[in-house]
Amino acid sequence: MKMTAQQLAEQIGARLEGDGAAAVIGVASPERAAKVHLIYVESMKHLPRALESKANCVVAPQSAELPGKTVLRASQPKVAFARAAALLLDRPPVASGVHPTAVVPASARIEEGVTLGPYVVIGERAHVGKGTQIGAHVSLGAYCSLGEDCRIHPRVALYPGVRLGNRVEVHAGAVIGADGFGYAFDGERYWKFPQTGIVEIGDDVEIGANATIDRGSLDDTRIARGVKLDNLVHVGHNVQIGAHTVVAAQTGISGSSRLGAQVVCGGQVGIADHCTLEDRSIAGAQAGIPTGKIIRSGQTVWGTPARPLDKFKEAYVWFARLPELGERLKKLEQHLFGK
């Protein structure tokens, strides 16, 4: 979409400096940008890149000096740039129209403006909300419910009874609603524990490619509004994730754990069963959180087993010095005991 710098500034709440009539079409990195692209500067170390760029229009913090550029001043340049990109970029459709190979039973309720790609299969009594796009080879189980303006990419599988809110995006290969990993051992064999719950996903959630979210066992698995799950994230049965939490790739969240609102999990975090990560807590990449542990609100943890960041750094310094300390210990033993 083409906009003027003035229009863009008004839409994203930025303060305009320079030519308000300057045309802006799309976004780019400073090095790849043409004159009509929008770029951004988040910190002063990136200022030379912006000054050398062909781009005419820059989102920048209040202190950045950019002579010759039209500047959109923002207290959070990266956020402002992301909001601008949402206005400027036209996203390619997941599907167009209703493909003749799509299978839609008479009992399903398909609202106005829904698009279905090739070989989509809709289950009995499923509901798909207005404007939702469903890509090729997607399978929706019986009684699934999708809200309005969702984007379901190819080869996603939604098991029966899954519920998605509005504007949910699910990337290719994700599986939502499979049975959780629950078994009871009688001393000789494992008996499958019932997995009778569902998965409920709130508005504006984004689920990465090949992510898996298990249905609840006797309760439900719930993901609140605004949550972002990266590729290859696994969410176990009965897990509860609070609003606007973000979880990076290859993280595994075991059954019955609870993540509060605005929690941040780095890549490859392992969360054992029945853990609690309170609001605004942070688990650094590859942190290992043992069964039942509580990470308090606002706390940052790292390492395995996970511990407060300051404690982790202190322990890591000593760990890195073990070879040196080992040699010193050997010399002390030789001196004291003649060994």
C-alpha positions as CSV (number, residue, x, y, z in Angstrom):
1,M,0.0,0.0,0.0
2,K,1.2,3.5,-0.8
3,M,1.0,6.1,1.9
4,T,2.5,9.6,2.6
5,A,4.9,10.1,5.5
6,Q,2.2,12.3,7.1
7,Q,-0.5,9.6,6.9
8,L,1.9,7.0,8.3
9,A,3.0,9.3,11.2
10,E,-0.7,9.8,12.1
11,Q,-1.5,6.1,11.9
12,I,1.4,5.0,14.1
13,G,1.5,7.9,16.5
14,A,4.9,9.2,15.5
15,R,6.1,12.9,15.3
16,L,6.9,13.9,11.7
17,E,10.0,15.9,10.8
18,G,10.5,16.7,7.1
19,D,8.5,16.2,4.0
20,G,5.0,15.0,4.9
21,A,4.1,14.4,1.3
22,A,6.9,12.0,0.7
23,A,5.6,8.7,-0.7
24,V,6.3,5.5,1.3
25,I,5.8,2.1,-0.3
26,G,6.9,-0.9,1.7
27,V,9.7,-1.5,4.2
28,A,13.3,-2.8,3.9
29,S,16.7,-2.9,5.6
30,P,18.8,0.2,5.1
31,E,21.1,-1.6,2.7
32,R,18.3,-2.9,0.5
33,A,16.0,0.0,0.6
34,A,15.0,2.2,-2.3
35,K,13.9,5.8,-2.0
36,V,10.3,4.9,-1.3
37,H,11.0,2.3,1.4
38,L,10.7,2.9,5.1
39,I,13.6,1.9,7.3
40,Y,14.2,2.3,11.1
41,V,17.0,3.1,13.6
42,E,16.7,1.6,17.1
43,S,20.1,2.6,18.5
44,M,22.8,5.1,17.7
45,K,25.2,2.4,16.5
46,H,22.9,1.8,13.5
47,L,22.8,5.5,12.6
48,P,25.5,5.3,9.9
49,R,23.6,2.6,8.0
50,A,20.5,4.8,7.9
51,L,22.4,7.9,6.8
52,E,24.0,5.9,3.9
53,S,20.7,4.3,2.9
54,K,18.8,5.4,-0.2
55,A,15.6,5.4,1.8
56,N,14.0,8.8,2.2
57,C,11.9,8.0,5.3
58,V,13.2,6.7,8.6
59,V,11.6,5.7,11.9
60,A,14.0,6.9,14.6
61,P,14.3,7.8,18.3
62,Q,14.1,11.4,19.5
63,S,17.9,11.8,19.7
64,A,18.9,10.6,16.3
65,E,20.2,13.2,13.9
66,L,19.3,12.3,10.3
67,P,19.9,15.4,8.0
68,G,18.2,15.1,4.6
69,K,15.8,12.4,5.8
70,T,12.1,12.6,6.6
71,V,12.0,11.3,10.1
72,L,9.1,9.7,12.1
73,R,10.1,10.2,15.7
74,A,9.0,7.4,18.1
75,S,9.9,6.4,21.6
76,Q,9.9,2.7,20.5
77,P,11.2,2.8,16.9
78,K,11.0,-1.0,16.4
79,V,7.4,-1.1,17.6
80,A,6.5,1.9,15.4
81,F,8.2,0.3,12.4
82,A,6.3,-3.0,12.9
83,R,3.0,-1.1,13.1
84,A,3.9,0.8,9.9
85,A,4.8,-2.5,8.2
86,A,1.4,-3.9,9.0
87,L,-0.1,-0.9,7.1
88,L,2.2,-0.9,4.2
89,L,2.5,-4.6,3.4
90,D,-0.1,-6.6,1.6
91,R,0.0,-10.2,2.8
92,P,-0.4,-12.9,0.1
93,P,-3.7,-14.9,0.6
94,V,-3.5,-18.3,2.1
95,A,-6.3,-19.4,-0.2
96,S,-8.6,-17.9,-2.8
97,G,-12.2,-18.8,-3.3
98,V,-13.4,-22.3,-2.5
99,H,-11.4,-25.0,-4.3
100,P,-13.6,-27.7,-5.9
101,T,-11.6,-30.4,-4.1
102,A,-12.5,-29.0,-0.7
103,V,-14.7,-31.4,1.4
104,V,-17.4,-29.5,3.3
105,P,-20.2,-31.5,5.0
106,A,-23.8,-30.1,5.0
107,S,-23.6,-29.9,8.8
108,A,-20.7,-27.5,8.8
109,R,-21.3,-23.8,9.1
110,I,-19.1,-21.7,6.8
111,E,-19.5,-17.9,7.1
112,E,-19.2,-15.2,4.5
113,G,-15.9,-14.6,2.8
114,V,-14.2,-17.9,3.9
115,T,-11.7,-19.3,1.4
116,L,-10.7,-22.9,1.2
117,G,-7.6,-24.3,-0.6
118,P,-7.2,-27.6,-2.4
119,Y,-8.1,-30.8,-0.5
120,V,-9.2,-29.0,2.6
121,V,-11.3,-31.3,4.8
122,I,-13.9,-29.8,7.1
123,G,-15.4,-32.1,9.9
124,E,-19.0,-32.5,10.8
125,R,-20.6,-29.5,12.6
126,A,-17.4,-27.5,12.4
127,H,-17.7,-23.7,12.3
128,V,-15.5,-21.3,10.3
129,G,-15.9,-17.6,10.9
130,K,-16.1,-14.7,8.4
131,G,-13.0,-14.0,6.3
132,T,-11.0,-16.9,7.5
133,Q,-8.5,-18.4,5.0
134,I,-7.7,-22.1,5.1
135,G,-4.7,-23.4,3.0
136,A,-4.2,-26.6,1.1
137,H,-4.5,-30.0,2.8
138,V,-5.7,-28.6,6.1
139,S,-7.9,-30.9,8.2
140,L,-10.5,-29.6,10.6
141,G,-12.0,-32.2,12.9
142,A,-15.6,-32.4,13.9
143,Y,-17.0,-29.6,16.1
144,C,-13.9,-27.4,15.5
145,S,-14.7,-23.7,15.8
146,L,-12.6,-21.0,14.1
147,G,-13.2,-17.3,14.6
148,E,-13.1,-14.5,12.1
149,D,-10.1,-13.5,9.9
150,C,-8.0,-16.5,10.9
151,R,-5.1,-17.6,8.6
152,I,-4.5,-21.4,8.6
153,H,-1.6,-22.3,6.4
154,P,-1.1,-25.6,4.5
155,R,-1.1,-29.0,6.1
156,V,-2.3,-27.9,9.5
157,A,-4.3,-30.5,11.5
158,L,-6.9,-29.5,14.0
159,Y,-8.3,-32.4,16.0
160,P,-12.0,-32.5,16.9
161,G,-13.3,-29.8,19.2
162,V,-10.4,-27.3,18.9
163,R,-11.5,-23.7,19.4
164,L,-9.7,-20.7,17.8
165,G,-10.5,-17.1,18.5
166,N,-10.4,-14.2,15.9
167,R,-7.3,-13.4,13.8
168,V,-5.4,-16.5,14.8
169,E,-2.6,-17.5,12.5
170,V,-1.4,-21.1,12.4
171,H,1.6,-21.8,10.3
172,A,2.3,-24.9,8.1
173,G,2.4,-28.3,9.7
174,A,1.2,-27.4,13.1
175,V,-0.9,-30.0,15.0
176,I,-3.5,-28.8,17.5
177,G,-5.5,-31.0,19.8
178,A,-3.6,-34.3,19.6
179,D,-3.8,-36.5,22.7
180,G,-1.4,-35.5,25.6
181,F,1.3,-37.8,26.8
182,G,-0.5,-39.4,29.7
183,Y,-0.2,-43.0,30.9
184,A,-0.6,-45.0,34.1
185,F,1.7,-47.9,34.8
186,D,0.4,-51.0,36.6
187,G,3.8,-52.6,37.1
188,E,3.7,-54.5,33.8
189,R,2.2,-52.3,31.1
190,Y,1.1,-48.7,30.5
191,W,-2.6,-47.8,30.3
192,K,-3.6,-44.7,28.4
193,F,-4.9,-42.0,30.7
194,P,-8.1,-40.4,29.3
195,Q,-7.5,-37.3,27.1
196,T,-11.0,-35.8,27.0
197,G,-10.3,-32.1,27.1
198,I,-10.0,-29.6,24.3
199,V,-7.7,-26.8,23.2
200,E,-8.9,-23.2,23.5
201,I,-6.9,-20.5,21.8
202,G,-7.7,-16.8,22.2
203,D,-7.7,-13.8,19.8
204,D,-4.6,-12.7,17.9
205,V,-2.5,-15.7,18.7
206,E,0.2,-16.8,16.3
207,I,1.4,-20.5,16.2
208,G,4.7,-21.4,14.4
209,A,5.3,-24.1,11.8
210,N,5.3,-27.6,13.1
211,A,4.3,-26.6,16.6
212,T,2.2,-29.0,18.6
213,I,-0.4,-28.2,21.2
214,D,-2.0,-31.2,23.1
215,R,-5.6,-31.3,24.2
216,G,-6.4,-31.4,27.9
217,S,-6.7,-34.7,29.7
218,L,-9.6,-34.1,32.2
219,D,-9.3,-30.3,32.0
220,D,-8.6,-28.1,28.9
221,T,-5.4,-26.6,27.4
222,R,-5.8,-22.9,27.1
223,I,-3.7,-20.2,25.3
224,A,-4.8,-16.6,26.0
225,R,-5.0,-13.7,23.6
226,G,-1.9,-12.3,21.9
227,V,0.4,-15.3,22.7
228,K,3.2,-16.0,20.1
229,L,4.6,-19.5,19.8
230,D,7.6,-20.0,17.6
231,N,8.3,-23.0,15.3
232,L,8.6,-26.5,16.8
233,V,7.2,-25.4,20.2
234,H,5.5,-28.2,22.1
235,V,2.6,-27.4,24.6
236,G,1.5,-30.4,26.7
237,H,-1.9,-31.3,28.0
238,N,-3.7,-29.0,30.5
239,V,-1.1,-26.2,30.0
240,Q,-2.3,-22.7,30.6
241,I,-0.5,-19.7,28.9
242,G,-1.4,-16.2,29.8
243,A,-1.9,-13.2,27.5
244,H,0.9,-11.8,25.4
245,T,3.5,-14.5,26.4
246,V,6.2,-15.3,23.8
247,V,7.8,-18.7,23.5
248,A,10.9,-19.3,21.2
249,A,11.7,-22.3,19.0
250,Q,12.1,-25.8,20.3
251,T,10.8,-25.0,23.8
252,G,8.9,-27.9,25.5
253,I,6.2,-27.2,28.1
254,S,5.1,-30.3,30.0
255,G,1.6,-31.1,31.2
256,S,-0.2,-29.0,33.7
257,S,2.4,-26.2,33.8
258,R,1.2,-22.6,33.9
259,L,2.7,-19.6,32.3
260,G,1.4,-16.2,33.3
261,A,1.0,-13.0,31.2
262,Q,3.9,-11.5,29.3
263,V,6.2,-14.3,30.1
264,V,9.3,-14.7,27.8
265,C,10.8,-18.1,27.1
266,G,14.0,-18.3,25.0
267,G,14.9,-21.1,22.6
268,Q,15.1,-24.7,23.7
269,V,13.7,-24.0,27.2
270,G,12.6,-27.2,29.0
271,I,9.7,-26.8,31.4
272,A,8.8,-29.9,33.4
273,D,5.3,-30.8,34.6
274,H,3.3,-28.7,37.1
275,C,5.7,-25.7,36.9
276,T,4.6,-22.1,37.3
277,L,6.1,-19.1,35.5
278,E,4.5,-16.0,37.0
279,D,3.7,-12.8,35.1
280,R,6.6,-11.1,33.3
281,S,9.1,-13.8,34.3
282,I,11.9,-14.7,31.8
283,A,13.5,-18.1,31.1
284,G,16.7,-17.7,29.2
285,A,17.6,-20.0,26.3
286,Q,18.1,-23.7,27.2
287,A,17.0,-23.1,30.8
288,G,15.8,-26.3,32.4
289,I,12.9,-25.8,34.9
290,P,12.4,-28.9,37.2
291,T,9.0,-30.3,38.2
292,G,6.9,-28.1,40.3
293,K,9.2,-25.1,40.4
294,I,7.8,-21.6,40.7
295,I,9.5,-18.7,38.8
296,R,8.4,-15.6,40.5
297,S,6.9,-12.5,38.8
298,G,9.6,-10.4,37.1
299,Q,12.4,-12.9,37.8
300,T,14.9,-13.9,35.1
301,V,16.3,-17.4,35.3
302,W,18.9,-19.3,33.3
303,G,20.8,-22.6,33.3
304,T,19.8,-26.2,34.3
305,P,18.4,-26.4,36.9
306,A,17.2,-22.9,36.3
307,R,18.3,-20.3,38.9
308,P,18.2,-16.5,39.1
309,L,20.4,-14.9,36.5
310,D,22.9,-13.4,39.0
311,K,23.4,-16.8,40.6
312,F,23.8,-18.5,37.2
313,K,26.5,-16.0,36.2
314,E,28.4,-16.5,39.4
315,A,28.3,-20.2,39.1
316,Y,29.3,-20.1,35.5
317,V,32.4,-18.1,36.2
318,W,33.5,-20.8,38.7
319,F,32.6,-23.6,36.2
320,A,34.8,-22.0,33.5
321,R,37.7,-21.9,36.0
322,L,37.5,-25.6,36.9
323,P,40.5,-26.7,34.9
324,E,42.7,-24.0,36.4
325,L,41.4,-24.8,39.9
326,G,42.0,-28.5,39.4
327,E,45.7,-27.8,38.5
328,R,46.0,-25.6,41.6
329,L,44.5,-28.4,43.8
330,K,46.9,-31.0,42.4
331,K,49.9,-28.7,43.2
332,L,48.6,-28.2,46.8
333,E,48.1,-31.9,47.3
334,Q,51.7,-32.6,46.0
335,H,53.0,-29.9,48.4
336,L,51.1,-31.1,51.4
337,F,51.2,-34.8,51.0
338,G,54.0,-35.4,48.6
339,K,51.7,-37.0,46.0
